[in-house]
Amino acid sequence: MAVPEVVDGPKVITLTNEERDSGVMGDKKLYDAIEAFFTDGLVVVENAIDVGIIDRLNERMLQDTEKLLKGQGQIHYNHLNKSAATKGAAAGGNLSQVPPLEKGKRLYESVRSEISHADTPFPVEWLFPEVYANKHGSRIISNILGPKPEVHFIRSNTLIANDDRQMVHADLRFEHPEHPFAIAYNTCLIDVGPENGSTEIWLGTQNTNLDYHRELGEPMIAEDKVEERRKIRPPVYPRIKRGSIILRDLRLWHAGVANPTKDTRIMLAIVYYAAWYKNGVVTQMPESLKPHIAALEEYGQQKIAVEWVPDEGYNYLDIKFSNNFSSTLTPWVWEKIQHIKTVKGY
C-alpha cells in the first residue's frame, strides 16, 4: 500500500460558527493551537471572524490604499524586497498601511451586554471588536504571553501588484529574549494562496537567534543559514481563508512574495507584547475614541498603547511607521544598531 504524501503547512484550527460567535473555542482546539504555536512558531485559526466584517473592512481599506498611492498620507514601503537597492522599496509592492482608526456611525449591539460601559457603543465602522479584540486570538495570546497582553503596533501589510519578493527575514533586528515575548496577529482581508502573494513561512525557525542574521541591526537571514534550513524544512506558502487569524511568533522567519494578480492583498498586522516586556511604541488616536478603546480593552482583556491627540487635524494615514520592537527596559539594544541606515528615525 502506498504511503500518502505528507504535505507540510501550518496547523489550522477550524472554528464552528457557534464557537466563532460565542468567542469560546473548545478546550482541545485551544490546546492544539498553543501546541502548534510553540512547535511551529505559527498557528492559523480559521473562521475566527465573520467574512461580512472582513469584506466591509477590505472595501474601506482599499479606498485608503488609493489615497496613499496618490500621496494623501505618509507612505512607507517595506525595504526588504530583493531589488530595493536598484529599483527602490516601492518596487516590492509592500505598503505599510494604517487601518481606519476613527469613530463609526452605528452602534454595535451584539457585544454591549459583555462590557461594563453599558452606555458606550462599539463603532461598527471601523473598530470591530472581532478584529481588534478577537476573543479567540486574545485567549491564545494570553495563554502564551501572560495576562493583559499589550498592543503596540496597529498597521497592515498591503501587497499591491508586483513581480518582486522579499529576502527571508525575521521582524527583529536587535538583541532580544530567546523565548516568546511578542506575537504578530494577522488577518487577511481576502483569500490568499501562492497565486496572489501568500507569505512564505519558515515553520519552526522561531528558536533561532541573531547569529543567523546577516548582521546585527538587519532583519535579513544570512543566505547560508537559509539554505541550511531549506534542507531541513523548506518554506511553505499556505492557503489562508479570509476570516482567519494568524498568530506568529515575532521571531519566525518569513518573506513576502510576488503578487502577479490585479487584486491588492491587505493583511492586518497587530503586534501583541507580554505586559512584562514594556515595548514603548504607541499609536496616535483621536481623543474621541477613548471610550471605544476602553471598551475594546475590556472586551479582549488586553491593553492598547495609545497617544491621545486632538480630533482636529487628525488623520490616521499620517501616522509615522516605527518598527522599534525593543523593550524600554533594555534601551541599549536599540542604541547599538542606530548606525544602520534602515533603523534611523525609528
ZAMARGU-4260 file (C-alpha; in steps of 0.2 Angstrom, whole numbers, plus 5000, padded with zeros to 4 digits):
<rodrens>
0) 5000/5000/5000 | 5007/5017/4995 | 5010/5029/5009 | 5001/5045/5007 | 5012/5060/5004
5) 5013/5072/5019 | 5011/5090/5014 | 5019/5102/5027 | 5010/5118/5032 | 5004/5127/5047
10) 4992/5119/5059 | 4974/5126/5055 | 4961/5126/5069 | 4944/5127/5062 | 4930/5135/5072
15) 4912/5131/5071 | 4900/5146/5068 | 4894/5144/5086 | 4912/5145/5093 | 4916/5160/5082
20) 4901/5170/5088 | 4902/5165/5106 | 4920/5169/5107 | 4924/5152/5115 | 4933/5138/5106
25) 4933/5120/5113 | 4947/5116/5125 | 4956/5103/5114 | 4956/5117/5100 | 4964/5129/5112
30) 4977/5115/5117 | 4981/5111/5099 | 4983/5130/5095 | 4995/5133/5109 | 5005/5117/5105
35) 5006/5122/5086 | 5012/5139/5091 | 5026/5133/5102 | 5031/5119/5089 | 5030/5129/5073
40) 5030/5147/5078 | 5013/5150/5070 | 4995/5144/5070 | 4980/5148/5060 | 4963/5149/5067
45) 4950/5148/5053 | 4933/5155/5054 | 4938/5167/5068 | 4929/5182/5061 | 4913/5183/5051
50) 4918/5186/5032 | 4905/5200/5031 | 4915/5211/5043 | 4931/5207/5034 | 4923/5211/5017
55) 4917/5228/5023 | 4934/5232/5031 | 4943/5227/5015 | 4932/5238/5004 | 4936/5253/5015
60) 4954/5250/5017 | 4956/5248/4998 | 4950/5266/4997 | 4963/5272/5008 | 4976/5262/4998
65) 4972/5273/4983 | 4973/5288/4994 | 4991/5283/4999 | 4996/5279/4982 | 4991/5297/4977
70) 5001/5304/4990 | 4987/5308/5003 | 4996/5302/5019 | 5013/5296/5025 | 5018/5282/5014
75) 5030/5269/5019 | 5036/5254/5009 | 5045/5239/5017 | 5063/5239/5011 | 5066/5221/5011
80) 5062/5217/4993 | 5077/5210/4983 | 5078/5224/4971 | 5076/5238/4984 | 5094/5243/4981
85) 5092/5246/4962 | 5073/5249/4960 | 5069/5256/4977 | 5057/5249/4991 | 5041/5253/4981
90) 5045/5240/4968 | 5042/5227/4981 | 5024/5232/4982 | 5024/5230/5001 | 5015/5245/5008
95) 5013/5248/5027 | 4995/5255/5029 | 4986/5260/5045 | 4968/5254/5046 | 4954/5266/5049
100) 4956/5272/5067 | 4940/5283/5068 | 4923/5283/5075 | 4909/5274/5067 | 4891/5279/5064
105) 4881/5264/5070 | 4880/5255/5087 | 4887/5238/5089 | 4874/5230/5099 | 4880/5212/5099
110) 4893/5214/5112 | 4886/5228/5123 | 4880/5216/5136 | 4898/5210/5139 | 4906/5226/5144
115) 4903/5237/5159 | 4902/5253/5149 | 4884/5249/5145 | 4881/5266/5138 | 4897/5265/5127
120) 4893/5259/5109 | 4906/5250/5099 | 4908/5258/5082 | 4903/5246/5069 | 4913/5256/5057
125) 4928/5253/5059 | 4935/5247/5075 | 4927/5230/5075 | 4929/5220/5092 | 4930/5204/5082
130) 4946/5211/5073 | 4954/5222/5086 | 4949/5212/5102 | 4946/5195/5095 | 4942/5183/5109
135) 4950/5168/5101 | 4966/5177/5097 | 4966/5186/5114 | 4964/5169/5123 | 4978/5160/5114
140) 4989/5175/5116 | 4986/5177/5134 | 4989/5159/5137 | 5006/5161/5129 | 5012/5178/5134
145) 5003/5180/5151 | 4988/5191/5156 | 4983/5208/5148 | 4995/5207/5133 | 4998/5224/5126
150) 4995/5230/5108 | 5009/5242/5102 | 5008/5241/5083 | 4992/5243/5073 | 4996/5243/5054
155) 4994/5232/5039 | 5004/5224/5025 | 4996/5229/5009 | 5003/5220/4994 | 5000/5228/4978
160) 5003/5220/4961 | 5022/5217/4959 | 5034/5204/4952 | 5047/5205/4966 | 5049/5196/4983
165) 5057/5200/5000 | 5073/5192/5007 | 5070/5180/5020 | 5070/5189/5037 | 5063/5190/5055
170) 5055/5205/5061 | 5068/5208/5075 | 5085/5216/5072 | 5091/5218/5089 | 5096/5208/5104
175) 5080/5200/5111 | 5074/5187/5123 | 5075/5169/5115 | 5058/5164/5120 | 5040/5171/5115
180) 5038/5189/5120 | 5028/5196/5106 | 5015/5189/5093 | 5010/5196/5077 | 4991/5194/5074
185) 4987/5194/5056 | 4971/5194/5047 | 4970/5193/5028 | 4956/5203/5021 | 4954/5192/5005
190) 4958/5173/5002 | 4976/5171/4999 | 4987/5157/4991 | 5003/5156/4981 | 4995/5164/4966
195) 4992/5180/4975 | 5006/5183/4987 | 5003/5171/5002 | 5018/5175/5014 | 5032/5162/5013
200) 5033/5154/5030 | 5048/5145/5038 | 5040/5135/5051 | 5050/5130/5066 | 5063/5144/5065
205) 5057/5154/5080 | 5070/5147/5091 | 5085/5153/5080 | 5094/5169/5086 | 5104/5184/5079
210) 5118/5173/5075 | 5108/5168/5059 | 5106/5186/5053 | 5117/5194/5041 | 5122/5207/5054
215) 5116/5214/5070 | 5104/5228/5066 | 5097/5220/5050 | 5082/5208/5049 | 5088/5198/5034
220) 5094/5180/5037 | 5111/5175/5031 | 5110/5166/5014 | 5120/5151/5020 | 5108/5149/5035
225) 5093/5150/5024 | 5100/5136/5013 | 5104/5125/5028 | 5086/5127/5034 | 5079/5123/5017
230) 5087/5106/5018 | 5079/5103/5035 | 5062/5110/5032 | 5058/5120/5017 | 5046/5135/5017
235) 5028/5134/5014 | 5015/5145/5006 | 4999/5142/5014 | 4981/5145/5008 | 4973/5156/5021
240) 4954/5159/5020 | 4948/5177/5024 | 4940/5177/5041 | 4955/5168/5048 | 4968/5174/5061
245) 4986/5170/5060 | 4996/5171/5076 | 5015/5171/5073 | 5030/5172/5084 | 5038/5188/5080
250) 5055/5179/5079 | 5049/5167/5065 | 5057/5168/5048 | 5046/5173/5033 | 5046/5183/5017
255) 5034/5192/5006 | 5032/5185/4989 | 5026/5192/4972 | 5008/5196/4969 | 5006/5195/4950
260) 4987/5197/4951 | 4977/5214/4949 | 4970/5211/4967 | 4978/5221/4981 | 4980/5209/4996
265) 4978/5218/5013 | 4984/5209/5029 | 4981/5217/5045 | 4996/5217/5057 | 4994/5219/5075
270) 5008/5216/5087 | 5005/5210/5105 | 5018/5210/5118 | 5019/5202/5135 | 5015/5215/5148
275) 5032/5212/5157 | 5041/5216/5141 | 5037/5235/5141 | 5038/5240/5122 | 5037/5259/5121
280) 5028/5262/5104 | 5011/5270/5105 | 4998/5273/5091 | 4991/5290/5089 | 4972/5291/5091
285) 4959/5305/5092 | 4953/5309/5110 | 4935/5305/5104 | 4940/5286/5103 | 4944/5285/5122
290) 4928/5276/5127 | 4928/5264/5112 | 4946/5259/5115 | 4942/5256/5134 | 4928/5245/5129
295) 4939/5235/5117 | 4952/5233/5130 | 4939/5226/5142 | 4931/5215/5129 | 4948/5207/5124
300) 4956/5208/5141 | 4971/5217/5133 | 4979/5234/5134 | 4981/5245/5118 | 4995/5258/5120
305) 4989/5275/5113 | 4995/5293/5112 | 4979/5303/5113 | 4979/5318/5101 | 4965/5331/5097
310) 4952/5326/5085 | 4955/5342/5075 | 4968/5339/5061 | 4969/5320/5065 | 4972/5309/5050
315) 4977/5291/5054 | 4985/5290/5037 | 4998/5302/5043 | 5004/5290/5057 | 5023/5288/5056
320) 5029/5270/5054 | 5040/5263/5068 | 5047/5245/5069 | 5056/5248/5086 | 5050/5232/5094
325) 5063/5233/5108 | 5060/5235/5127 | 5061/5251/5136 | 5069/5241/5150 | 5084/5237/5138
330) 5087/5253/5128 | 5105/5249/5124 | 5099/5235/5112 | 5092/5248/5101 | 5106/5261/5103
335) 5118/5248/5097 | 5110/5247/5080 | 5107/5266/5077 | 5120/5267/5064 | 5110/5255/5052
340) 5103/5266/5039 | 5085/5257/5040 | 5085/5260/5058 | 5087/5279/5059 | 5072/5288/5063
345) 5063/5274/5072
</rodrens>
